[in-house]
Amino acid sequence: MASVQNLKKDINLLASELVMQAYFSRYYLKSINDETLTEIVEEARRFKSSYLGKANHPDGSGNPKLVKAFYKKIKEGLINDFDTLIAKVNVAKK
């Protein structure tokens, strides 16, 4: 159960990092506009709610092997989606 709690903390951290990078780019670097900022924050919100929903409701609750595979798949998807979203923030900076 502790690993699920850590996964949820990681999800929250990554979503917060996306929002922080977007605000930093907007207000400190002045490299993105308000519309892009809003779009990135909305994507971060969807990212967070999607992955928290998945973490809260694992597939194959009765079979530990299926649950382990499910969480492994979530972790891989989490990293891939975060990389995609942070790349959008970096492209918007240019």
Contact map, one row per residue, 1 for C-alpha under 8 A:
1111100000000000000000000000000000000000000000000000000000000000000000000000000000000000000000
1111110000000000000000000000000000000000000000000000000000000000000000000000000000000000000000
1111111000000000000000000000000000000000000000000000000000000000000000000000000000000000000000
1111111100000000000000000000000000000000000000000000001000000000000000000000000000000000000000
1111111110000000000000000000000000000000000000000000000000000000000000000000000000000000000000
0111111111000000000000000000000000000000000000000000000000000000000000000000000000000000000000
0011111111100000000000000000000000000000000000000000001000000000000000000010000000000000000000
0001111111110000000000000000000000000000000000000001001000000000000000000000000000000000000000
0000111111111000000000000000000000000000000000000000000000000000000000000000000000000000000000
0000011111111100000000000000000000000000000000000000000000000000000000000000000000000000000000
0000001111111110000000000000000000000000000000010011000000000000000000000000010000000000000000
0000000111111111000000000000000000000000000000010000000000000000000000000000000000000000000000
0000000011111111100000000000000000000000000000000000000000000000000000000000000000000000000000
0000000001111111110000000000000000000000000000000000000000000000000000000000000001000000000000
0000000000111111111000000000000000000000000110110000000000000000000000000000000000000000000000
0000000000011111111100000000000000000000000100000000000000000000000000000000000000000000000000
0000000000001111111110000000000000000000000000000000000000000000000000000000000000000000000000
0000000000000111111111000000000000000001100100000000000000000000000000000000000000001100100000
0000000000000011111111100000000000000001100100000000000000000000000000000000000000000000000000
0000000000000001111111110000000000000000000000000000000000000000000000000000000000000000000000
0000000000000000111111111000000000000000000000000000000000000000000000000000000000000000100000
0000000000000000011111111100000000001001100000000000000000000000000000000000000000000000100000
0000000000000000001111111111000000001000000000000000000000000000000000000000000000000000000000
0000000000000000000111111111100000000000000000000000000000000000000000000000000000000000000000
0000000000000000000011111111111100000000000000000000000000000000000000000000000000000000000010
0000000000000000000001111111111111001000000000000000000000000000000000000000000000000000000000
0000000000000000000000111111110000000000000000000000000000000000000000000000000000000000000000
0000000000000000000000111111110000000000000000000000000000000000000000000000000000000000000000
0000000000000000000000011111111000000000000000000000000000000000000000000000000000000000000000
0000000000000000000000001111111110000000000000000000000000000000000000000000000000000000000000
0000000000000000000000001100111110000000000000000000000000000000000000000000000000000000000111
0000000000000000000000001100011111011000000000000000000000000000000000000000000000000000000110
0000000000000000000000000100011111111000000000000000000000000000000000000000000000000000000000
0000000000000000000000000100000111111100000000000000000000000000000000000000000000000000000000
0000000000000000000000000000000011111110000000000000000000000000000000000000000000000000000000
0000000000000000000000000000000111111111000000000000000000000000000000000000000000000000000100
0000000000000000000001100100000111111111100000000000000000000000000000000000000000000000000000
0000000000000000000000000000000001111111110000000000000000000000000000000000000000000000000000
0000000000000000000000000000000000111111111000000000000000000000000000000000000000000000000000
0000000000000000011001000000000000011111111100000000000000000000000000000000000000001001100000
0000000000000000011001000000000000001111111110000000000000000000000000000000000000000000000000
0000000000000000000000000000000000000111111111000000000000000000000000000000000000000000000000
0000000000000000000000000000000000000011111111100000000000000000000000000000000000001000000000
0000000000000011011000000000000000000001111111110000000000000000000000000000000000001000000000
0000000000000010000000000000000000000000111111111000000000000000000000000000000000000000000000
0000000000000000000000000000000000000000011111111100000000000000000000000000000000000000000000
0000000000000010000000000000000000000000001111111110000000000000000000000000000010000000000000
0000000000110010000000000000000000000000000111111111000000000000000000000000000000000000000000
0000000000000000000000000000000000000000000011111111100000000000000000000000000000000000000000
0000000000000000000000000000000000000000000001111111110000000000000000000000000000000000000000
0000000000100000000000000000000000000000000000111111111000000000000000000100010000000000000000
0000000100100000000000000000000000000000000000011111111100000000000000000000000000000000000000
0000000000000000000000000000000000000000000000001111111110000000000000000000000000000000000000
0000000000000000000000000000000000000000000000000111111111000000000000000100000000000000000000
0001001100000000000000000000000000000000000000000011111111000000000000100100000000000000000000
0000000000000000000000000000000000000000000000000001111111000000000000000000000000000000000000
0000000000000000000000000000000000000000000000000000111111100000000000000000000000000000000000
0000000000000000000000000000000000000000000000000000011111111000001001100000000000000000000000
0000000000000000000000000000000000000000000000000000000011111000011001000000000000000000000000
0000000000000000000000000000000000000000000000000000000001111111011000000000000000000000000000
0000000000000000000000000000000000000000000000000000000001111111011000000000000000000000000000
0000000000000000000000000000000000000000000000000000000000011111000000000000000000000000000000
0000000000000000000000000000000000000000000000000000000000011111111000000000000000000000000000
0000000000000000000000000000000000000000000000000000000000011111111100000000000000000000000000
0000000000000000000000000000000000000000000000000000000000000011111110000000000000000000000000
0000000000000000000000000000000000000000000000000000000000111011111111000000000000000000000000
0000000000000000000000000000000000000000000000000000000001111011111111100000000000000000000000
0000000000000000000000000000000000000000000000000000000000000001111111110000000000000000000000
0000000000000000000000000000000000000000000000000000000000000000111111111000000000000000000000
0000000000000000000000000000000000000000000000000000000001100000011111111100000000000000000000
0000000000000000000000000000000000000000000000000000001001000000001111111110000000000000000000
0000000000000000000000000000000000000000000000000000000000000000000111111111000000000000000000
0000000000000000000000000000000000000000000000000000000000000000000011111111100000000000000000
0000000000000000000000000000000000000000000000000010011000000000000001111111110000000000000000
0000001000000000000000000000000000000000000000000000000000000000000000111111111000000000000000
0000000000000000000000000000000000000000000000000000000000000000000000011111111100000000000000
0000000000000000000000000000000000000000000000000000000000000000000000001111111110000000000000
0000000000100000000000000000000000000000000000000010000000000000000000000111111111000000000000
0000000000000000000000000000000000000000000000000000000000000000000000000011111111100000000000
0000000000000000000000000000000000000000000000000000000000000000000000000001111111110000000000
0000000000000000000000000000000000000000000000100000000000000000000000000000111111111000000000
0000000000000100000000000000000000000000000000000000000000000000000000000000011111111100000000
0000000000000000000000000000000000000000000000000000000000000000000000000000001111111110000000
0000000000000000000000000000000000000000000000000000000000000000000000000000000111111111000000
0000000000000000010000000000000000000001001100000000000000000000000000000000000011111111100000
0000000000000000010000000000000000000000000000000000000000000000000000000000000001111111110000
0000000000000000000000000000000000000000000000000000000000000000000000000000000000111111111000
0000000000000000000000000000000000000001000000000000000000000000000000000000000000011111111100
0000000000000000010011000000000000000001000000000000000000000000000000000000000000001111111110
0000000000000000000000000000000000000000000000000000000000000000000000000000000000000111111111
0000000000000000000000000000000000000000000000000000000000000000000000000000000000000011111111
0000000000000000000000000000001100010000000000000000000000000000000000000000000000000001111111
0000000000000000000000001000001100000000000000000000000000000000000000000000000000000000111111
0000000000000000000000000000001000000000000000000000000000000000000000000000000000000000011111
